[in-house]
Amino acid sequence: MAVAKYNARDVIFQIENYASPGTWVSIAPLGINTFTKSEEEETTDTTTFGSAGQAESLKMQIGKSMQLEGFRLRDPATGALDPGQALVEAMNERLGTDCLTGFRYAHTTDTTWVVWPQTRVTLGDQGGGNNDEVSWSATFTRSGASTTVAKP
């Protein structure tokens, strides 16, 4: 089978409900319009006199983060936020080990989720101009290693 491009809009994002571990809540499926997965690394210099002027190094640490951007969603009748966005905003306020929760993502056709079992949340800017819808963004930073789990 040949590989093909796929739609970013078909990627699903979920946060684990810290008040009910093992319960996953979709994050604004009608509100996210951009996501960016980022990777970082830390290296150590292993260059010696014997390196003859050629830099040498080793990768010692890797990190991953995911930024979601889109619109802040709320029920016009009750004012309740999208359940996933509400959890993200609540996690943003937690400190210490309480700031960690699960985050996972997958394309709709994937058979497994990529799971970040320990993730911290940083809420991004919200706002808009006179003729705009209110924006919303959050960054999820992995703490520890990723895992996978089968999708039901």
N, C-alpha and C positions, 0 to 999 in steps of 0.2 A: 504494500500500500504506500502510495506517495504521501509525503507530508504536505500540510496545507496551512495557510494562515487561519487564525481563529479569532472570534470576536471577544474583545475585552469585556463587553457588556454581559457575557455569559459566565463570568467568574463570580462565584458566590463567596461572601465573607460572613463569618459567624464569630460571636464572642460567647464564652462560657459564662453562665450566670453564677457569679461568686456566691450568691445566697442559696443556690441550688446546684452544687457541683454535678457535672455530667449533663446538665441541661444547656443546650446550645440555642442561641437566638440569632437570627439573621440580622445583619446590620443594613438598614435602609435600602432594601432591594429596589425601591422606586426613587431613591434619592442620590445614590452614588453615580457619578459620571466620569470619574478618573481614579485610577489607582497607580501607584508607583512602588515597586519593590526595589529596595536598595541593599547593597552589600558593602561591607567594609572589612578591612583586615589590618592587623598589626603585625609588623615584621621585626626581626632582629638582625642587625648587621653582623655578618660572620666573616667579613673581609679581614685578611691578614696580610703581612708582608709577602707571603707566598702567593697571594692572589694576583701578583704582578700588575697592580693598578686596575684590575677588573672587579667591580663591585660584586659581592656575594651576600645573600641574605636567605633567611628562612621565614616562611609564614608561621606565626605563632598563635594567632587568634583570628577568628572570623565572627562577624556580627551581621545580623539581618534585621531589616525593618520594612514595614509596609505603611504607606500613606494612602488614606482614602479621602477623597474630596467629592463634594456635591452640594446638596441642598439639605437644610435642616427641615425635618418633617414633623408636623404636629397635627393632631385631630382638631379641625376647626370648631367642633362642638364642645369638646372637653378640654382642649389645650394639652392633652397628653402627647408626649413625644413618641416617635417611632420607638418601639421597645428596644431595639438594638442600639440606637443612638442614646437612649436613656441610660442603658447599662454602660456604654462607653463613657458618657459624661460622669456617671457615678464612679467609675474606676479611676478617672482622672483625679478625683479628690482623695483617693486612698494612699496611704503612706506605708513605708517599711515593707515587710513581707506581705501585708494586706494589699499592696498595689499590684500583685501578680495574679493573672488569671489566664485562662486558655483563649487562644485565637486560632482559627483555622480557615482555610480557603481551598477552593477547587473549582474547576470548570464544570459546567453542568454535565458534560459527557464523561468526566473522570470517574473512575471506580474507587478512588481513594481520596481522602482529605489530606492535605499537608497541615500538620498540627504543630503549633508552637505552644507546648503545655504551660510554659511560664512566660508571660508577656506583660510588659507595662504599657500604659496608655498615656499619651500626651495629646490633649485636646488642642486643636489649631484655632486659627482665627475664625470668627463668625461675623457676618455683617452683610452689607449691601447698600446700594445707592437707591435713589428715589424710585426707579423703575425696575429694581432687581428683586429676585427672590432671595431669602436669607441663605447665605452660604454656610457650609459646615465642613470641617476636616478634622482628622485625627491621625496620629502616627502610633503604630504598634511596634514596639521594640522587643525582639526576642531575648529572653534570658535563659541560656542553656541551649540544648540541642533540639532540632526539629524531629518529629516522628511522623508516621502516617497511620491512618486507620481507614478501614473499608467504609465506603458510603453505604447506607442502608438501601 
